[in-house]
Amino acid sequence: MATDGAGRVPDTAAPKKNLLTFDTEEDVAVALAKYTAELSEKFAAERGAFTVVLSGGTLIETLRKLAEPPYLGTVDWSKWHVFLVDERVVRKDHVDSNYKLAVDGLLSKVPIPTGQVYAINDALSAEGAAADYETVLKQLVKNGVLAMSTATGFPRFDLMLLGMGPDGHIASLFPGHPLLNENQKWVTHIMDSPKPPPQRITFTFPVIKSSAYVAMVVTGPGEAGTVKKALSSEKTFPLLPVEMAILQDGEFTWFTDKAAVSML
């Protein structure tokens, strides 16, 4: 079953959005690993690199199958370049760090070269860390590792693996927050996150919308109401951040279990 998720956008302009629903979270994990491995092979062959963006939360646990056979031995991990869609401004070894979550849950279990996992500089302020991360991205564009979108002029990541909160936030882009309107920066900072800790850095909407592929991974009943709103053909305003993530020239796929879509 598929939905364009675009509300009032005419059919001729509707972005490609797919909804995949599986019986259990385990089934989602199996399918997500296969999907990611296939895109890894595609982009490694086409570009010689695979740029992957991770969110925090339960997503990392749902990626666990990538660290198991067959993918542990068949994926060309040397081509992976891994980024965080948002990060809490804390030390990298802090319990709140998305980097620590990703390393402990996945990255320490697969042979990605250490220099190809891009953490924030945790010695800087939130504003400084955001500017530094954007500088890193711009250098990777110059080096040919990170593609640019000809449609938007923003970086085009090969795959973003994202989750969302019960309030419909993605990355650290929260409902009603002024950062939803940021359209110049690639990476910005937030000092007043409604979800602790308050200081974070985050990719902006233009970067998320420029992705080649986005997997939105939602399991369990906790976000069922938000999934219902996001996938409803009857749009109500204001839109949630997850509803605003309409790709300019890419493919957006929801990976859900039955519990997550129980209100559809």
Protein Blocks (a to p, Z undefined) as FASTA:
>chain_A
ZZehlojacfklpccddddddfblmlmmmmmmmmmmmmmmmmmmmnopacddddehjllm
mmmmmmpcfklmmpcfklpccddfbdcdddfkbfklmklmmmmmmmmmpccdfklcccdd
fkbcfklmmmmmmmmmmmmmmnomaccdfklopacdfbdcddddfkopahjbdehiaklm
pckbmbdcdfkbfbdcfbdcdddfklmmmpmbdcdddedjklmmmmmmmmpcbdcddddf
klmmccfbbcddddddfklmmmZZ
